[in-house]
Amino acid sequence: MEKILTVVQVVFAVGLIGLILLQNKGGGLSGVFGGSEVSNVYRTKRGMEKNLFLLTIIFTILFLGASLANILLRA
């Protein structure tokens, strides 16, 4: 059972990394130092960007659950 949970945890981790890398960067560091990307501060997510965002949240929750289950199983 421990091996299955470890494999599931790795799959969720790799999927989460991929989803984070697919998301839009939004201007890089220029927004941090007062760049010209002021118009993007209050925009809403639409279409594929929203789906990626929601899928990232779901994968994060699943990864957290698999990690906690793995810790509790080993204890």
N, CA, C and O atoms as a MOPAC input file, in Angstrom:
PM7 MOZYME 1SCF
protein

 N      0.81300 1    -1.19300 1     0.00000 1
 C      0.00000 1     0.00000 1     0.00000 1
 C      0.86300 1     1.26600 1     0.00000 1
 O      0.50900 1     2.27200 1    -0.61500 1
 N      2.00700 1     1.19700 1     0.70600 1
 C      2.88800 1     2.36100 1     0.75300 1
 C      3.44200 1     2.69700 1    -0.63000 1
 O      3.57200 1     3.86700 1    -0.99000 1
 N      3.76600 1     1.65900 1    -1.40000 1
 C      4.31600 1     1.89700 1    -2.74100 1
 C      3.26400 1     2.54400 1    -3.65500 1
 O      3.58300 1     3.42100 1    -4.45700 1
 N      2.02300 1     2.10300 1    -3.52300 1
 C      0.95300 1     2.67200 1    -4.34700 1
 C      0.76400 1     4.14900 1    -4.01600 1
 O      0.63800 1     4.97700 1    -4.91800 1
 N      0.74300 1     4.48100 1    -2.72600 1
 C      0.59000 1     5.88000 1    -2.33000 1
 C      1.77400 1     6.72800 1    -2.77400 1
 O      1.60300 1     7.88700 1    -3.15300 1
 N      2.96500 1     6.16200 1    -2.72900 1
 C      4.14600 1     6.90200 1    -3.18200 1
 C      4.07700 1     7.16800 1    -4.67900 1
 O      4.41900 1     8.26200 1    -5.12800 1
 N      3.64100 1     6.18600 1    -5.45300 1
 C      3.50900 1     6.36900 1    -6.90300 1
 C      2.42600 1     7.41200 1    -7.21000 1
 O      2.60600 1     8.26400 1    -8.08000 1
 N      1.31200 1     7.33700 1    -6.49400 1
 C      0.23500 1     8.31100 1    -6.68300 1
 C      0.72900 1     9.71400 1    -6.33600 1
 O      0.41100 1    10.67800 1    -7.03100 1
 N      1.50000 1     9.82200 1    -5.27000 1
 C      2.04800 1    11.11600 1    -4.85500 1
 C      2.98900 1    11.67700 1    -5.91500 1
 O      2.95200 1    12.87400 1    -6.19700 1
 N      3.82400 1    10.84100 1    -6.50000 1
 C      4.74700 1    11.28900 1    -7.55100 1
 C      3.97100 1    11.71600 1    -8.79500 1
 O      4.31800 1    12.71300 1    -9.42700 1
 N      2.93300 1    10.97700 1    -9.14700 1
 C      2.12700 1    11.33200 1   -10.31700 1
 C      1.46300 1    12.69400 1   -10.11600 1
 O      1.46400 1    13.52700 1   -11.02200 1
 N      0.89500 1    12.91800 1    -8.92400 1
 C      0.27800 1    14.21700 1    -8.64400 1
 C      1.31700 1    15.33400 1    -8.63000 1
 O      1.03400 1    16.44500 1    -9.08000 1
 N      2.50900 1    15.05500 1    -8.12300 1
 C      3.56100 1    16.07100 1    -8.07800 1
 C      4.00300 1    16.46600 1    -9.48600 1
 O      4.15200 1    17.65300 1    -9.77700 1
 N      4.21100 1    15.49100 1   -10.35300 1
 C      4.61300 1    15.78600 1   -11.72800 1
 C      3.50100 1    16.51700 1   -12.47100 1
 O      3.76500 1    17.45600 1   -13.22300 1
 N      2.25600 1    16.08900 1   -12.26100 1
 C      1.13000 1    16.78000 1   -12.88300 1
 C      0.99400 1    18.20800 1   -12.39400 1
 O      0.68000 1    19.10600 1   -13.17600 1
 N      1.22600 1    18.42500 1   -11.11200 1
 C      1.14900 1    19.76700 1   -10.54200 1
 C      2.24600 1    20.66800 1   -11.09200 1
 O      2.00200 1    21.84000 1   -11.38000 1
 N      3.44100 1    20.13400 1   -11.23900 1
 C      4.53500 1    20.90300 1   -11.83900 1
 C      4.19300 1    21.28500 1   -13.27100 1
 O      4.41000 1    22.42600 1   -13.67900 1
 N      3.66400 1    20.34600 1   -14.03000 1
 C      3.28200 1    20.62700 1   -15.41500 1
 C      2.19100 1    21.68300 1   -15.51200 1
 O      2.25100 1    22.56400 1   -16.36900 1
 N      1.19300 1    21.59800 1   -14.63300 1
 C      0.10600 1    22.58100 1   -14.65800 1
 C      0.59600 1    23.97500 1   -14.28800 1
 O      0.15400 1    24.96500 1   -14.87100 1
 N      1.49800 1    24.05300 1   -13.33400 1
 C      2.03400 1    25.35800 1   -12.94800 1
 C      2.85500 1    25.95300 1   -14.08100 1
 O      2.78300 1    27.15600 1   -14.32900 1
 N      3.63000 1    25.13400 1   -14.76800 1
 C      4.44500 1    25.63600 1   -15.87300 1
 C      3.60200 1    26.05000 1   -17.07900 1
 O      4.02600 1    26.90200 1   -17.86000 1
 N      2.42000 1    25.46300 1   -17.24000 1
 C      1.54700 1    25.82400 1   -18.35700 1
 C      0.80900 1    27.14200 1   -18.14700 1
 O      0.31800 1    27.74000 1   -19.10500 1
 N      0.73100 1    27.59200 1   -16.90600 1
 C     -0.01700 1    28.81100 1   -16.63100 1
 C      0.70500 1    30.02800 1   -17.16000 1
 O      1.92600 1    30.02900 1   -17.31900 1
 N     -0.06700 1    31.06300 1   -17.42800 1
 C      0.45200 1    32.30400 1   -17.99700 1
 C      1.32900 1    33.01900 1   -16.97700 1
 O      0.97300 1    33.11600 1   -15.80200 1
 N      2.46400 1    33.51300 1   -17.42700 1
 C      3.39100 1    34.17700 1   -16.52100 1
 C      2.88900 1    35.55100 1   -16.09800 1
 O      3.07700 1    35.92600 1   -14.94000 1
 N      2.26500 1    36.31200 1   -16.97800 1
 C      1.69000 1    37.59700 1   -16.62100 1
 C      2.67900 1    38.72800 1   -16.47300 1
 O      2.44900 1    39.61800 1   -15.65300 1
 N      3.75000 1    38.74300 1   -17.20800 1
 C      4.64100 1    39.88700 1   -17.20300 1
 C      5.93300 1    39.71000 1   -16.44600 1
 O      6.76700 1    40.61500 1   -16.46200 1
 N      6.13600 1    38.60700 1   -15.79600 1
 C      7.39200 1    38.38100 1   -15.11200 1
 C      7.60100 1    39.31200 1   -13.92400 1
 O      6.66400 1    39.59600 1   -13.17800 1
 N      8.82600 1    39.78300 1   -13.75200 1
 C      9.17100 1    40.62300 1   -12.61200 1
 C      8.85100 1    42.09400 1   -12.82200 1
 O      9.00400 1    42.88300 1   -11.88900 1
 N      8.41500 1    42.49000 1   -14.00300 1
 C      8.14400 1    43.90900 1   -14.23900 1
 C      7.00200 1    44.41400 1   -13.37000 1
 O      6.99500 1    45.58500 1   -12.99100 1
 N      6.03800 1    43.56000 1   -13.04400 1
 C      4.93900 1    43.96600 1   -12.18800 1
 C      5.35800 1    44.15200 1   -10.74300 1
 O      4.74700 1    44.93400 1   -10.01400 1
 N      6.39400 1    43.44100 1   -10.32100 1
 C      6.86700 1    43.55400 1    -8.95300 1
 C      7.50800 1    44.91400 1    -8.71000 1
 O      7.33600 1    45.50400 1    -7.64300 1
 N      8.23900 1    45.40800 1    -9.69000 1
 C      8.97300 1    46.65800 1    -9.53400 1
 C      8.24400 1    47.83900 1   -10.17300 1
 O      8.88600 1    48.82300 1   -10.53900 1
 N      6.93600 1    47.76800 1   -10.31300 1
 C      6.16600 1    48.88400 1   -10.83600 1
 C      6.25200 1    49.03700 1   -12.33500 1
 O      6.33800 1    50.15700 1   -12.83800 1
 N      6.23100 1    47.95200 1   -13.04500 1
 C      6.31200 1    48.00100 1   -14.50500 1
 C      5.02600 1    48.49300 1   -15.13400 1
 O      4.11000 1    48.92500 1   -14.43400 1
 N      4.95600 1    48.42900 1   -16.44500 1
 C      3.80800 1    48.96600 1   -17.17300 1
 C      2.64600 1    47.98700 1   -17.27500 1
 O      1.69800 1    48.24900 1   -18.01500 1
 N      2.68600 1    46.89300 1   -16.57400 1
 C      1.64500 1    45.87400 1   -16.63900 1
 C      0.52700 1    46.15800 1   -15.63600 1
 O     -0.00100 1    45.22500 1   -15.03100 1
 N      0.16200 1    47.40700 1   -15.44900 1
 C     -0.86300 1    47.77700 1   -14.47500 1
 C     -2.23700 1    47.30000 1   -14.91700 1
 O     -3.06900 1    46.98200 1   -14.06700 1
 N     -2.50100 1    47.24000 1   -16.19300 1
 C     -3.83000 1    46.86400 1   -16.68300 1
 C     -4.15100 1    45.39600 1   -16.41600 1
 O     -5.32600 1    45.03000 1   -16.43200 1
 N     -3.16800 1    44.54800 1   -16.17400 1
 C     -3.40200 1    43.12400 1   -15.94500 1
 C     -3.66400 1    42.78700 1   -14.48400 1
 O     -3.86200 1    41.61600 1   -14.16200 1
 N     -3.67200 1    43.75400 1   -13.60500 1
 C     -3.80200 1    43.47100 1   -12.18800 1
 C     -5.19100 1    42.95100 1   -11.85100 1
 O     -5.31500 1    42.00700 1   -11.07100 1
 N     -6.23800 1    43.53700 1   -12.41700 1
 C     -7.59500 1    43.19600 1   -12.03800 1
 C     -8.36600 1    42.45700 1   -13.12700 1
 O     -9.59200 1    42.55500 1   -13.18000 1
 N     -7.69500 1    41.74200 1   -13.97000 1
 C     -8.42300 1    41.03800 1   -15.02400 1
 C     -8.88300 1    39.67400 1   -14.52500 1
 O     -8.28000 1    39.10000 1   -13.61800 1
 N     -9.95700 1    39.15900 1   -15.12600 1
 C    -10.50000 1    37.87100 1   -14.71300 1
 C     -9.96300 1    36.77200 1   -15.61200 1
 O     -9.58500 1    37.00400 1   -16.76000 1
 N     -9.94200 1    35.57200 1   -15.05500 1
 C     -9.48700 1    34.40900 1   -15.81400 1
 C    -10.66000 1    33.88700 1   -16.64600 1
 O    -11.78500 1    33.79400 1   -16.15700 1
 N    -10.38500 1    33.54700 1   -17.90800 1
 C    -11.43600 1    33.04500 1   -18.79200 1
 C    -10.91500 1    31.87500 1   -19.60200 1
 O     -9.71900 1    31.76300 1   -19.87100 1
 N    -11.83200 1    31.01100 1   -19.98100 1
 C    -11.52200 1    29.91800 1   -20.88800 1
 C    -10.50800 1    28.93700 1   -20.33500 1
 O    -10.63200 1    28.45700 1   -19.20800 1
 N     -9.49800 1    28.64700 1   -21.15300 1
 C     -8.49800 1    27.64800 1   -20.80100 1
 C     -7.68100 1    28.06300 1   -19.58300 1
 O     -7.26700 1    27.21200 1   -18.79500 1
 N     -7.44900 1    29.35400 1   -19.42500 1
 C     -6.68800 1    29.84400 1   -18.27300 1
 C     -7.41900 1    29.52900 1   -16.96300 1
 O     -6.79300 1    29.15100 1   -15.97300 1
 N     -8.73500 1    29.68600 1   -16.96600 1
 C     -9.53200 1    29.38200 1   -15.78200 1
 C     -9.52700 1    27.88200 1   -15.49800 1
 O     -9.43500 1    27.46100 1   -14.34500 1
 N     -9.62900 1    27.07700 1   -16.56200 1
 C     -9.60800 1    25.62600 1   -16.39400 1
 C     -8.27100 1    25.14600 1   -15.83600 1
 O     -8.23800 1    24.27300 1   -14.96800 1
 N     -7.16500 1    25.71400 1   -16.33000 1
 C     -5.85100 1    25.35500 1   -15.80000 1
 C     -5.72300 1    25.74100 1   -14.33400 1
 O     -5.15400 1    24.99600 1   -13.53600 1
 N     -6.25300 1    26.90600 1   -13.98200 1
 C     -6.21100 1    27.37100 1   -12.60000 1
 C     -6.98900 1    26.42900 1   -11.68600 1
 O     -6.49500 1    26.05100 1   -10.62300 1
 N     -8.20100 1    26.04700 1   -12.08800 1
 C     -9.01500 1    25.14400 1   -11.27900 1
 C     -8.39600 1    23.75200 1   -11.18700 1
 O     -8.42600 1    23.12200 1   -10.13000 1
 N     -7.84000 1    23.28100 1   -12.28700 1
 C     -7.17700 1    21.97500 1   -12.28700 1
 C     -5.94000 1    21.99200 1   -11.38900 1
 O     -5.62600 1    20.99100 1   -10.74600 1
 N     -5.24400 1    23.11900 1   -11.34400 1
 C     -4.09500 1    23.25000 1   -10.45400 1
 C     -4.53100 1    23.16900 1    -8.99600 1
 O     -3.85900 1    22.53500 1    -8.18200 1
 N     -5.64500 1    23.80100 1    -8.66300 1
 C     -6.16300 1    23.73100 1    -7.29300 1
 C     -6.55300 1    22.29600 1    -6.94500 1
 O     -6.26300 1    21.82700 1    -5.84400 1
 N     -7.20200 1    21.60100 1    -7.86400 1
 C     -7.61800 1    20.21200 1    -7.62400 1
 C     -6.40600 1    19.31600 1    -7.43300 1
 O     -6.38600 1    18.48900 1    -6.52100 1
 N     -5.38300 1    19.46900 1    -8.29300 1
 C     -4.17800 1    18.65000 1    -8.15900 1
 C     -3.44600 1    18.95200 1    -6.85400 1
 O     -2.85600 1    18.05600 1    -6.25100 1
 N     -3.48200 1    20.21600 1    -6.41500 1
 C     -2.84700 1    20.57600 1    -5.15100 1
 C     -3.53300 1    19.88500 1    -3.98600 1
 O     -2.86800 1    19.36400 1    -3.09100 1
 N     -4.85900 1    19.87900 1    -3.99100 1
 C     -5.60700 1    19.21900 1    -2.91500 1
 C     -5.37000 1    17.71800 1    -2.93900 1
 O     -5.20000 1    17.10300 1    -1.88600 1
 N     -5.35400 1    17.11900 1    -4.12500 1
 C     -5.10200 1    15.67300 1    -4.23600 1
 C     -3.68700 1    15.32000 1    -3.79600 1
 O     -3.47900 1    14.29800 1    -3.14100 1
 N     -2.71100 1    16.15800 1    -4.15000 1
 C     -1.33100 1    15.92300 1    -3.73100 1
 C     -1.20900 1    16.02600 1    -2.21400 1
 O     -0.52800 1    15.21600 1    -1.58500 1
 N     -1.86000 1    17.01100 1    -1.63600 1
 C     -1.83600 1    17.16500 1    -0.18700 1
 C     -2.47900 1    15.96100 1     0.50100 1
 O     -1.96300 1    15.46700 1     1.50300 1
 N     -3.59700 1    15.49600 1    -0.03600 1
 C     -4.25800 1    14.32200 1     0.52900 1
 C     -3.40800 1    13.06500 1     0.43000 1
 O     -3.34400 1    12.28000 1     1.37600 1
 N     -2.75300 1    12.87100 1    -0.71500 1
 C     -1.88300 1    11.70300 1    -0.87800 1
 C     -0.68300 1    11.78900 1     0.05700 1
 O     -0.24400 1    10.77600 1     0.60300 1
 N     -0.15500 1    12.98700 1     0.24200 1
 C      0.98300 1    13.16200 1     1.14500 1
 C      0.59500 1    12.86700 1     2.59000 1
 O      1.32100 1    12.17900 1     3.30700 1
 N     -0.55200 1    13.39100 1     3.01200 1
 C     -1.01500 1    13.13300 1     4.37800 1
 C     -1.31900 1    11.64900 1     4.59500 1
 O     -1.00400 1    11.09300 1     5.64700 1
 N     -1.92900 1    11.01700 1     3.59700 1
 C     -2.21600 1     9.58900 1     3.71600 1
 C     -0.93400 1     8.77200 1     3.79800 1
 O     -0.86200 1     7.78900 1     4.53400 1
 N      0.08300 1     9.18600 1     3.03600 1
 C      1.35700 1     8.50500 1     3.05700 1
 C      2.04100 1     8.66800 1     4.41400 1
 O      2.63900 1     7.72200 1     4.92700 1
 N      1.95300 1     9.86100 1     4.99200 1
 C      2.54500 1    10.09500 1     6.31300 1
 C      1.81000 1     9.29700 1     7.38500 1
 O      2.44200 1     8.67100 1     8.23600 1
 N      0.48500 1     9.31700 1     7.34800 1
 C     -0.29400 1     8.61000 1     8.36000 1
 C     -0.14400 1     7.09500 1     8.25300 1
 O     -0.21200 1     6.39100 1     9.26100 1
 N      0.05700 1     6.59700 1     7.04700 1
 C      0.23400 1     5.15800 1     6.86900 1
 C      1.57800 1     4.69000 1     7.43100 1
 O      1.68600 1     3.58300 1     7.95700 1
 N      2.58600 1     5.53300 1     7.31700 1
 C      3.92400 1     5.15800 1     7.81100 1
 C      4.03400 1     5.29400 1     9.31900 1
 O      4.91600 1     4.68600 1     9.92600 1
 N      3.16700 1     6.07300 1     9.93400 1
 C      3.27100 1     6.29900 1    11.38800 1
 C      2.78400 1     5.12400 1    12.20000 1
 O      2.81100 1     5.17000 1    13.43000 1

